[in-house]
Amino acid sequence: MVTKSDMFNLLPVILISVFSFEVAGASSFKFASSYGDHMVLQKSPYKSTIWGFASTVGETVMAHVTGRGSVSTVTKPGNDPSVVVWIVQLPPMDAGGPYTITFTSSEGNLSLSDVLFGDVWVCSGQSNMQFTMNMGYNSTAEINDADNYPNIRLFTSMQITSIKQETDFLGLQEGWSVSSKETVGGNTWQYFSALCFMYGKRLYSTLKYPIGLVATSYGGSPVEAWSSPDALDTCINKSEIPAPTYKNGDVDPATYSSLWNSMVYPLLNMTIYGTIWYQGETNSDAPHGLNRYNCTFPAMIDDWRLKFAEGSGGQTSNMFPFGFVQLAPYRKGKVASDWSTMRWHQTADYGYAPNERMKNTFMAVAMDLPDFTSPVGNIHPRDKEDVAERLYIEAMIVAYNRTDMLNQRGPFPLGFTEVVDKKTVTISYADANATIEIRTNNGFEVCCVPRNDISDTRDFCPFSSPSDRWKDAPITASVSTSVTIDYHNACSSSNPYLGGIRYEWLESPCDMKKCAVYNQLSGSPAPPFIHFVTL
């Protein structure tokens, strides 16, 4: 009987195509900086890729996995004739390890030791993803617990911008490392990302095989900085793209494509399983791209998927799972804000994920996790544990097809039934998969309009929050799958017709875990929504 291990040993030497790069000064036989001892490479059914630099064109580079066989490639020039590169694609490897992978050529020998095969996740965004473990709640216990997860491996890029696409990282905060209290509990804002680690820890606890976490984030950055020129072209006229700006001689992270160039592009050859993302605060008003975020964010996801697939030789899925966090609360009270509109735009105006525009995505709702006394600013809530748990639940459903966990998903409206003479609306929230829990009777608003012949009630009922045209509509009844709201005190004789309904449409809509509608089993909250009635 031939085992999978035997099949690998029987594989012939394979010549692999080479991706050309332009790297100034690269002239020796070495790995790209995104590879190193203790790393995780993507497991089967995908093939993982390993690449680096050399000095001479036409040299054979042989890669050998201890006990599993060999593959090879030939060095080729990059776009700059003085630069030589090589890339090897390993055959699919089952989860596990550790392995030693050696590379030989006439220029020398290289090796990667203590390599595991598992799932590789990229964690990206702005400061709430960069937010490190030592800054969060329960940080001491979480950091000490990291010693118990040696099969989780960590990598953090340096926060550096660039005006051009950089083939390799310009610097690292932390190269590939085994999870430990030292590697997780590094310096503030450096390593390791609290959300990324706690998400990965939950994946590992369920999947029981290695997890590689690649943290690449930059505080205060807009989505445009993480988008390639191709992605920007989808949503923004070239004439509207501002010229690069500089701070202290460095490219400002607000410069379009500046973080794509230096903190995403160097990863494209790596085979990955998926991405999680926490960003949006910087884009949360009109002057900074709010009104196009429903285009720019989905376009960035599409482009990342395409380019990771191309860079990995088709091994990273061109529909890899992409999770994101809907914005958490910021300021206390009913402040004038577009935060709720931003949450809506994060879903491409569907209110939930995945959806028709954002397929194979998943979302963690965080609007009920305020932290108005956070020592690093109330825009940086310390509770990343609940966010990680909510992302994990959705990832299990979307990224790992765990349909048995559908009953833990945050509920979203399935239908609206108005009883005009009673001035009530029943909102159906769940099907047989889940039961809802009501924690307060507040959170719903209605907008009433003067005529029943208005072609589009959005012309009368604004997105803005707060707004005098939106009135509170309390929950007056609920059952396991629906709530009923009463709007008879909201509509007047001058505005008698129901034009819209919205839910938790405030920057900071409720106290800690005290919004209105939750999944009873998991505690996952219902996301905010806005619904316009067709008259």
C-alpha positions as CSV (number, residue, x, y, z in Angstrom):
1,M,0.0,0.0,0.0
2,V,1.4,3.4,-1.0
3,T,0.8,6.1,1.7
4,K,0.7,9.8,1.2
5,S,4.3,10.0,2.5
6,D,5.4,7.4,-0.1
7,M,3.7,9.4,-2.8
8,F,5.7,12.4,-1.9
9,N,8.9,10.4,-2.0
10,L,8.0,9.1,-5.5
11,L,7.5,12.6,-6.9
12,P,10.0,13.4,-9.6
13,V,12.1,16.6,-9.5
14,I,9.8,19.4,-10.7
15,L,10.8,22.6,-12.4
16,I,8.7,25.5,-11.1
17,S,8.1,28.7,-12.9
18,V,9.7,31.9,-11.5
19,F,8.1,35.2,-10.6
20,S,10.2,38.2,-11.5
21,F,10.9,40.8,-8.9
22,E,12.7,44.1,-8.7
23,V,14.8,44.4,-5.6
24,A,17.6,46.9,-5.3
25,G,20.8,45.4,-4.0
26,A,19.6,41.8,-3.7
27,S,22.7,39.8,-4.8
28,S,23.1,36.7,-2.6
29,F,21.5,33.4,-2.1
30,K,18.9,33.9,0.6
31,F,15.2,33.7,1.5
32,A,12.8,36.5,1.3
33,S,12.3,38.0,4.8
34,S,8.8,36.5,5.1
35,Y,10.4,33.0,5.5
36,G,12.3,31.7,8.4
37,D,12.8,29.0,11.0
38,H,9.7,28.2,13.1
39,M,7.3,29.3,10.4
40,V,4.0,27.8,9.3
41,L,3.5,27.0,5.6
42,Q,0.1,26.4,4.2
43,K,-1.0,22.8,4.4
44,S,-2.8,20.7,1.8
45,P,-4.8,20.7,-0.4
46,Y,-2.8,23.8,-1.4
47,K,0.9,23.9,-2.4
48,S,3.0,26.3,-0.3
49,T,5.5,28.5,-2.1
50,I,9.0,29.5,-0.9
51,W,11.1,32.1,-2.6
52,G,14.3,34.1,-2.3
53,F,17.2,35.8,-4.1
54,A,20.4,34.6,-5.8
55,S,23.4,36.0,-7.7
56,T,23.5,34.0,-10.9
57,V,20.9,33.4,-13.6
58,G,20.4,29.9,-14.7
59,E,21.4,28.1,-11.5
60,T,19.4,25.2,-10.2
61,V,18.0,25.5,-6.7
62,M,17.0,22.2,-5.1
63,A,14.6,22.1,-2.2
64,H,14.4,19.0,0.0
65,V,11.9,18.3,2.7
66,T,13.3,15.9,5.2
67,G,11.7,12.4,4.6
68,R,9.4,13.7,1.9
69,G,11.4,14.3,-1.3
70,S,12.7,17.1,-3.5
71,V,11.6,19.8,-5.9
72,S,13.7,22.3,-7.9
73,T,13.6,25.5,-9.8
74,V,16.0,27.6,-11.9
75,T,17.1,31.1,-11.0
76,K,16.0,33.9,-13.4
77,P,16.5,37.6,-13.7
78,G,14.0,40.0,-12.3
79,N,12.8,43.2,-13.9
80,D,16.1,44.7,-13.0
81,P,18.7,42.6,-14.9
82,S,21.1,42.8,-11.9
83,V,18.5,41.0,-9.7
84,V,18.1,37.2,-9.6
85,V,15.2,35.4,-8.0
86,W,14.0,31.9,-7.4
87,I,10.7,30.4,-6.3
88,V,9.8,26.8,-5.3
89,Q,6.3,25.4,-5.0
90,L,6.2,22.4,-2.7
91,P,3.7,19.5,-3.3
92,P,0.7,19.5,-0.9
93,M,1.7,18.6,2.7
94,D,-0.7,17.4,5.4
95,A,-0.9,19.4,8.6
96,G,1.9,18.7,11.0
97,G,5.6,18.8,11.5
98,P,8.2,19.8,12.4
99,Y,10.2,19.6,9.2
100,T,13.5,20.8,8.0
101,I,13.6,22.1,4.4
102,T,17.0,22.5,2.8
103,F,17.9,24.5,-0.3
104,T,21.1,23.9,-2.3
105,S,22.6,25.6,-5.3
106,S,26.1,26.3,-6.6
107,E,25.9,29.5,-4.5
108,G,25.5,27.8,-1.2
109,N,23.1,26.1,1.2
110,L,20.1,27.4,3.1
111,S,17.7,25.7,5.5
112,L,14.4,26.3,7.2
113,S,14.1,24.4,10.5
114,D,11.1,23.6,12.8
115,V,8.7,24.2,10.0
116,L,5.0,23.3,10.5
117,F,2.3,22.9,8.0
118,G,-1.1,24.3,8.8
119,D,-3.3,27.3,7.9
120,V,-1.8,30.7,7.4
121,W,-3.9,33.8,8.2
122,V,-3.0,37.4,7.5
123,C,-4.1,40.0,10.1
124,S,-4.3,43.5,8.7
125,G,-5.9,47.0,9.2
126,Q,-5.2,50.0,11.3
127,S,-4.6,50.6,15.1
128,N,-7.3,48.2,16.5
129,M,-5.5,45.4,14.7
130,Q,-2.1,46.7,15.6
131,F,-3.2,47.0,19.3
132,T,-0.9,44.6,21.1
133,M,-1.7,41.9,23.7
134,N,-0.1,43.8,26.6
135,M,-2.7,46.7,26.1
136,G,-5.9,44.6,26.5
137,Y,-8.0,43.3,29.3
138,N,-6.7,40.3,31.1
139,S,-3.4,40.8,29.4
140,T,-1.1,39.1,31.9
141,A,-3.1,35.9,31.9
142,E,-3.4,35.9,28.1
143,I,0.3,36.5,27.6
144,N,1.3,33.7,30.1
145,D,-1.2,31.4,28.3
146,A,0.8,31.8,25.1
147,D,3.3,29.3,26.3
148,N,0.6,26.6,25.9
149,Y,0.3,27.1,22.1
150,P,3.7,26.2,20.6
151,N,2.0,25.2,17.3
152,I,0.9,28.8,16.8
153,R,3.6,30.7,15.0
154,L,3.8,34.5,14.7
155,F,5.2,37.1,12.3
156,T,4.9,40.9,12.4
157,S,6.0,43.3,9.7
158,M,7.4,46.7,10.4
159,Q,5.2,49.8,10.0
160,I,6.9,51.2,7.0
161,T,5.4,53.0,3.9
162,S,6.7,53.2,0.4
163,I,5.9,55.1,-2.8
164,K,6.7,52.0,-4.9
165,Q,5.9,48.3,-4.7
166,E,8.5,46.6,-2.6
167,T,9.3,43.0,-3.4
168,D,10.5,42.3,0.1
169,F,9.7,43.8,3.5
170,L,11.8,46.8,4.4
171,G,11.8,45.7,8.1
172,L,10.3,43.4,10.6
173,Q,9.0,43.9,14.2
174,E,9.2,40.1,14.8
175,G,10.3,37.4,12.4
176,W,8.7,33.9,12.6
177,S,8.5,32.9,16.3
178,V,7.0,30.2,18.4
179,S,4.1,31.4,20.5
180,S,5.3,32.2,24.0
181,K,4.9,34.9,26.6
182,E,7.9,36.6,25.2
183,T,6.8,36.6,21.6
184,V,3.2,37.5,22.3
185,G,3.9,40.0,25.1
186,G,6.3,42.3,23.2
187,N,6.4,46.1,23.3
188,T,3.3,48.2,23.0
189,W,2.1,48.7,19.4
190,Q,4.9,46.3,18.2
191,Y,4.0,42.7,18.8
192,F,1.9,40.8,19.0
193,S,-1.6,41.8,17.8
194,A,-4.1,41.0,20.5
195,L,-7.0,40.3,18.1
196,C,-4.8,38.3,15.7
197,F,-3.5,36.1,18.5
198,M,-6.8,35.5,20.3
199,Y,-8.4,34.7,16.9
200,G,-5.7,32.3,16.0
201,K,-5.8,30.6,19.4
202,R,-9.5,29.9,19.0
203,L,-8.8,28.4,15.5
204,Y,-6.1,26.2,16.9
205,S,-8.2,25.0,19.8
206,T,-10.9,23.8,17.4
207,L,-8.8,22.7,14.4
208,K,-6.0,21.0,16.4
209,Y,-3.3,21.7,13.8
210,P,-0.7,24.5,13.3
211,I,-1.8,28.1,12.7
212,G,0.5,30.7,11.3
213,L,-0.4,34.4,12.0
214,V,1.1,37.2,9.8
215,A,0.4,40.6,11.4
216,T,0.7,43.6,9.0
217,S,-1.1,46.7,10.2
218,Y,-0.6,50.4,10.6
219,G,-2.4,52.7,12.9
220,G,-4.4,55.7,11.5
221,S,-4.3,54.3,7.9
222,P,-7.2,54.6,5.4
223,V,-8.4,51.7,3.1
224,E,-6.9,53.6,0.2
225,A,-3.4,53.1,1.6
226,W,-3.9,49.3,1.6
227,S,-5.3,49.3,-2.0
228,S,-3.3,48.7,-5.1
229,P,-3.7,51.1,-8.0
230,D,-5.8,48.5,-9.7
231,A,-8.2,48.4,-6.8
232,L,-8.4,52.2,-6.6
233,D,-9.2,52.4,-10.3
234,T,-12.4,50.5,-9.6
235,C,-13.8,53.3,-7.4
236,I,-11.8,56.5,-7.8
237,N,-11.1,58.6,-10.9
238,K,-7.3,58.8,-11.5
239,S,-7.7,62.6,-11.5
240,E,-9.1,62.4,-7.9
241,I,-6.1,60.5,-6.5
242,P,-4.1,62.9,-4.4
243,A,-0.3,63.3,-4.8
244,P,1.8,61.5,-2.2
245,T,2.4,63.3,1.1
246,Y,5.3,63.1,3.4
247,K,6.0,63.4,7.2
248,N,9.5,63.9,8.4
249,G,10.8,62.7,5.1
250,D,8.8,59.5,5.0
251,V,5.8,58.7,2.9
252,D,2.6,59.5,4.9
253,P,0.5,56.3,5.6
254,A,-2.5,58.3,4.3
255,T,-0.8,58.2,0.8
256,Y,-2.8,56.0,-1.5
257,S,-1.2,52.5,-2.1
258,S,1.7,53.3,0.3
259,L,0.9,50.3,2.6
260,W,-0.1,48.0,-0.2
261,N,3.4,48.7,-1.6
262,S,5.4,47.9,1.5
263,M,3.2,45.8,3.8
264,V,1.1,43.6,1.5
265,Y,2.9,43.3,-1.8
266,P,5.9,41.5,-0.2
267,L,3.5,38.7,0.9
268,L,1.8,37.9,-2.4
269,N,3.9,34.9,-3.2
270,M,3.1,33.2,0.1
271,T,0.3,30.7,0.0
272,I,-2.3,31.8,2.6
273,Y,-5.6,30.5,3.8
274,G,-7.4,33.7,4.7
275,T,-7.4,37.2,6.1
276,I,-8.9,39.1,9.0
277,W,-9.2,42.9,8.9
278,Y,-10.0,45.7,11.4
279,Q,-10.0,49.1,9.8
280,G,-12.5,51.9,9.0
281,E,-12.1,54.6,11.6
282,T,-9.9,56.7,9.4
283,N,-12.5,56.6,6.6
284,S,-15.5,57.4,8.8
285,D,-16.3,60.8,7.5
286,A,-17.0,62.3,4.1
287,P,-13.7,64.1,3.6
288,H,-11.9,60.9,4.1
289,G,-13.7,58.5,1.8
290,L,-16.8,57.5,3.8
291,N,-19.2,57.8,0.9
292,R,-17.2,55.5,-1.3
293,Y,-16.2,52.9,1.3
294,N,-19.0,50.7,0.1
295,C,-16.9,50.5,-3.1
296,T,-13.3,50.8,-2.0
297,F,-13.5,48.1,0.7
298,P,-15.0,45.4,-1.5
299,A,-12.7,46.4,-4.3
300,M,-9.7,46.0,-2.1
301,I,-10.9,42.5,-1.0
302,D,-11.4,41.5,-4.7
303,D,-7.9,42.8,-5.6
304,W,-6.1,41.1,-2.7
305,R,-7.7,37.8,-3.6
306,L,-6.7,38.1,-7.3
307,K,-3.1,39.1,-6.6
308,F,-2.5,36.6,-3.8
309,A,-3.8,33.9,-6.2
310,E,-1.5,35.2,-9.0
311,G,1.5,35.6,-6.7
312,S,1.2,32.1,-5.3
313,G,0.9,30.4,-8.7
314,G,-2.8,29.8,-8.2
315,Q,-2.4,28.1,-4.8
316,T,-4.0,30.8,-2.6
317,S,-7.7,30.7,-3.4
318,N,-9.0,33.6,-5.5
319,M,-11.9,33.6,-3.1
320,F,-10.0,33.1,0.1
321,P,-12.1,33.8,3.3
322,F,-11.9,37.5,4.4
323,G,-13.2,38.4,7.9
324,F,-13.6,41.9,9.2
325,V,-14.7,43.8,12.3
326,Q,-17.5,46.2,12.2
327,L,-16.6,49.5,14.0
328,A,-16.7,49.5,17.8
329,P,-18.1,52.4,19.8
330,Y,-16.1,55.6,20.1
331,R,-17.7,58.6,21.9
332,K,-20.4,58.4,24.6
333,G,-23.8,59.7,24.0
334,K,-25.8,60.8,20.9
335,V,-23.0,62.6,19.2
336,A,-23.3,63.7,15.6
337,S,-21.5,61.0,13.7
338,D,-21.3,59.0,10.4
339,W,-20.1,55.9,12.4
340,S,-23.3,54.0,11.7
341,T,-23.2,54.8,8.0
342,M,-19.6,53.5,8.0
343,R,-20.8,50.3,9.6
344,W,-23.4,49.9,6.8
345,H,-20.8,50.7,4.1
346,Q,-18.4,48.1,5.6
347,T,-21.0,45.5,4.4
348,A,-21.4,47.1,0.9
349,D,-24.8,48.4,2.2
350,Y,-26.2,45.0,2.9
351,G,-25.9,45.1,6.6
352,Y,-24.6,41.5,6.9
353,A,-21.8,39.3,5.6
354,P,-21.4,37.3,3.5
355,N,-23.6,38.9,0.9
356,E,-24.0,39.1,-2.9
357,R,-21.3,41.7,-3.3
358,M,-18.9,40.4,-0.6
359,K,-19.0,36.7,-1.0
360,N,-17.0,34.4,1.3
361,T,-16.6,37.2,3.8
362,F,-17.5,37.1,7.5
363,M,-18.0,39.9,10.1
364,A,-17.7,40.4,13.9
365,V,-20.1,43.0,15.3
366,A,-18.5,45.2,17.9
367,M,-20.9,48.1,18.4
368,D,-21.9,46.9,21.9
369,L,-18.3,46.8,23.3
370,P,-17.6,50.4,24.4
371,D,-14.5,51.4,26.5
372,F,-14.9,55.1,27.2
373,T,-12.0,54.9,29.8
374,S,-9.4,53.1,27.7
375,P,-6.0,54.5,28.6
376,V,-5.0,54.5,25.0
377,G,-8.1,56.4,23.8
378,N,-11.7,55.3,23.7
379,I,-11.3,54.6,20.0
380,H,-9.2,51.6,21.1
381,P,-11.4,49.4,23.2
382,R,-9.5,46.9,25.3
383,D,-11.9,44.1,24.9
384,K,-10.4,42.2,22.0
385,E,-11.4,38.8,23.4
386,D,-15.1,39.1,22.5
387,V,-14.2,40.4,19.1
388,A,-12.0,37.4,18.5
389,E,-14.7,35.0,19.7
390,R,-17.3,36.6,17.3
391,L,-14.8,36.5,14.4
392,Y,-14.0,32.9,15.2
393,I,-17.7,31.8,15.2
394,E,-18.2,33.4,11.8
395,A,-14.9,32.0,10.5
396,M,-16.0,28.5,11.5
397,I,-19.2,28.9,9.5
398,V,-17.8,30.7,6.4
399,A,-14.1,29.6,6.2
400,Y,-14.4,26.1,7.5
401,N,-18.0,25.2,6.5
402,R,-19.1,24.3,10.0
403,T,-22.8,24.4,9.3
404,D,-23.4,23.0,12.8
405,M,-22.5,26.4,14.2
406,L,-25.1,28.4,12.2
407,N,-27.2,28.5,15.3
408,Q,-24.5,30.7,16.9
409,R,-24.5,33.4,14.2
410,G,-25.7,36.9,15.1
411,P,-29.3,37.3,13.9
412,F,-30.3,39.6,11.0
413,P,-33.8,40.6,9.9
414,L,-35.5,38.2,7.5
415,G,-38.7,40.3,7.0
416,F,-40.9,43.1,8.2
417,T,-44.6,42.9,8.7
418,E,-46.5,46.2,9.3
419,V,-49.9,46.4,11.0
420,V,-51.0,49.9,9.9
421,D,-54.0,50.3,12.1
422,K,-52.1,49.3,15.2
423,K,-48.9,51.2,14.1
424,T,-46.7,48.2,14.8
425,V,-44.0,46.4,12.8
426,T,-43.0,42.8,13.5
427,I,-39.4,42.1,12.6
428,S,-38.6,38.5,11.9
429,Y,-35.0,37.9,13.1
430,A,-34.3,34.2,13.0
431,D,-35.2,30.9,11.4
432,A,-35.1,27.4,12.9
433,N,-31.3,27.7,13.3
434,A,-31.3,30.1,16.3
435,T,-33.3,31.8,19.0
436,I,-33.0,35.5,19.8
437,E,-32.6,37.2,23.2
438,I,-33.8,40.7,24.0
439,R,-31.7,42.6,26.5
440,T,-33.4,46.0,26.3
441,N,-36.6,47.4,24.7
442,N,-34.7,50.3,23.1
443,G,-32.6,50.6,20.0
444,F,-35.1,50.8,17.2
445,E,-36.1,54.0,15.4
446,V,-38.6,54.8,12.7
447,C,-38.9,57.6,10.2
448,C,-42.4,58.8,9.2
449,V,-43.1,60.6,5.9
450,P,-45.9,63.0,4.9
451,R,-47.2,61.2,1.9
452,N,-47.6,57.7,0.7
453,D,-46.6,58.5,-2.9
454,I,-42.9,59.3,-2.2
455,S,-41.0,57.3,-4.7
456,D,-37.9,56.9,-2.5
457,T,-38.2,57.4,1.2
458,R,-34.4,57.7,1.5
459,D,-34.9,61.3,0.1
460,F,-36.9,62.1,3.3
461,C,-35.2,59.8,5.9
462,P,-31.5,60.6,6.2
463,F,-28.7,58.3,7.0
464,S,-27.3,60.8,9.5
465,S,-27.3,60.2,13.2
466,P,-28.9,61.6,15.3
467,S,-31.7,63.1,13.2
468,D,-35.0,64.7,14.2
469,R,-36.7,62.7,11.5
470,W,-36.0,59.5,13.2
471,K,-38.0,58.7,16.4
472,D,-37.7,56.0,19.0
473,A,-39.9,52.9,18.5
474,P,-39.7,50.7,21.6
475,I,-40.0,46.9,21.5
476,T,-43.5,46.0,22.9
477,A,-43.4,42.2,22.3
478,S,-41.0,39.5,21.4
479,V,-40.9,35.8,20.8
480,S,-38.0,33.4,20.0
481,T,-37.7,34.5,16.4
482,S,-39.1,38.1,16.2
483,V,-39.7,41.4,17.9
484,T,-42.6,43.8,17.5
485,I,-42.0,47.6,17.7
486,D,-44.6,50.3,18.3
487,Y,-44.4,53.5,16.3
488,H,-47.7,55.2,17.2
489,N,-45.9,57.9,19.2
490,A,-43.4,58.5,16.4
491,C,-45.7,59.3,13.5
492,S,-47.6,62.6,13.6
493,S,-50.7,63.8,11.6
494,S,-48.3,65.7,9.4
495,N,-46.1,62.7,8.8
496,P,-48.4,59.7,9.2
497,Y,-46.7,57.1,6.9
498,L,-43.9,54.7,7.9
499,G,-40.9,55.4,5.7
500,G,-38.0,53.6,7.4
501,I,-36.8,51.5,10.3
502,R,-33.3,51.4,11.6
503,Y,-31.6,49.6,14.5
504,E,-28.8,50.8,16.9
505,W,-27.9,53.6,14.5
506,L,-25.6,55.5,16.8
507,E,-21.8,55.8,17.1
508,S,-22.1,54.2,20.6
509,P,-25.6,52.7,20.8
510,C,-25.6,50.9,24.1
511,D,-23.7,50.0,27.3
512,M,-21.4,46.9,27.4
513,K,-23.3,44.0,25.8
514,K,-26.6,45.7,26.4
515,C,-27.9,46.4,22.9
516,A,-31.4,45.0,22.1
517,V,-31.1,41.8,20.0
518,Y,-28.7,38.9,20.5
519,N,-28.3,35.2,19.7
520,Q,-29.4,33.5,22.8
521,L,-26.9,30.6,22.5
522,S,-23.7,32.4,21.6
523,G,-24.4,36.0,22.7
524,S,-23.5,37.2,19.2
525,P,-25.3,40.6,18.6
526,A,-27.5,41.5,15.8
527,P,-25.8,44.0,13.5
528,P,-27.2,47.5,12.9
529,F,-29.4,47.9,9.9
530,I,-31.4,50.5,8.1
531,H,-34.5,49.6,6.1
532,F,-36.5,51.9,3.8
533,V,-40.2,51.1,3.3
534,T,-41.6,51.0,-0.3
535,L,-44.8,53.0,-0.3
